[in-house]
Amino acid sequence: MAGAQPGVHALQLQPVRVSDGLKKGTKFVKWDDDSTVVTPIILKTDPQGFFFYWTDQNKETELLDTSLVKDARCGKHARAPKLLLEIGISVKFSISSKKEVSSPLSLQ
């Protein structure tokens, strides 16, 4: 092609932007697929967005690699799995380790 410039169409990746709410911590509800017990937690992420970690009401902390998140839903009313509709919780994250995290807050 005459006049084509090499490298003009190169992809430039931007750094991931993590919301201040997730850096500082946001209230969520965590539950396991195997039970209907829900636990209030404070969910945070590191500044680069590589890990999610949360602290429950007993001050126990758990860590999750972001690459293990298989589903994320935003909005005021995220669609919930059938079991959770029975207990009235809206889903925000479905994590491949069979744990789910929920909140009425949207992630923006």
N, C-alpha and C positions, 0 to 999 in steps of 0.2 A: 504494500500500500504506500503510495507516494505521500509524503508529508506526515506520516504517523510518527508520533513521539513515543519512544520506549519508556515504559514505566508510568505512563499517564494514568492507566487504569489500575494501578496497584492499590490494594486494600490497606487502609490505615485503621488499625484497631484502636479504640478509645479505652481508657481504663474504666473498670466497673465503678458505677456510682452507687454507694450504699446510703440509704436514707438515714438521716439523723435519728429518727425514731428507733430504727433497728440497732444503731450503734449505742444509743443510750439505754435501750431496753423498752419493750412493749409488753403489756399484759396479754397473755394467751391462756388457753385451756388445753391441756395435753391428756390424751387417753390412749389405751392400747386397743387393738382390734379384738382381743380375746375377752375384754371385760367392758362394763359400762361405767367403771369408776373414772371420774374426771379429776384432774389435778390442776389448780391454778399455778401458772408459772410466769416468770419474767424472761422473755426471749430476747437475746442479743446476738449480734454478729460482730466479727472482727472488722476493722476498718477496710480491709481489702475484700471482704465478703467470702473468704475461704471456708469459714466455719460458723455454724450456729451453736450457741450454747445457752443453756437455761438453768435457772435456779428455782427449785420448788419451795413450798412453804416450810419444809424441814431443813432448808439451807443446803440441800444436796445439789450439786451441779453435774450436768451431763453435757457432752460435746458431740456434735455431729458434723461430718464433712459435708459441705454443700453439694458435692457431686452425688451424694446418696439421696438427694431429694428427687422424687419421681413425679411430683405433681404440686403445683402452687396455684392458688386461686385468690383473686382479689375482688373486692367489692363489698358493699354493705350486706348482701345476702348471697354468700357463696353456696353452691349446691352441695348438699350433704349426702353421704352414703345412706342407704336404707336404714341400717341399725341406728345411726345417729339422728335420723329424723324422728325416731321414737322418743329420744331424750332432748330434742330441740337444740342441737349445737350445730353451728355452721362451720364448715371445714375450710381451713386456710392452707395447710400443708399436709400432704400424705407422703410419708417418709418410707423408703424401702426397707427400713429396719422394723417395719410393722408398727410404728408409732405414728400418731397423727397429732397435729397441733392446730388449735382453732382460736379464733378471736373475732369479735364483732367489728374490729378495726380494720380498715383497708391498708394494704402495704403499698405505699407510693414513694 
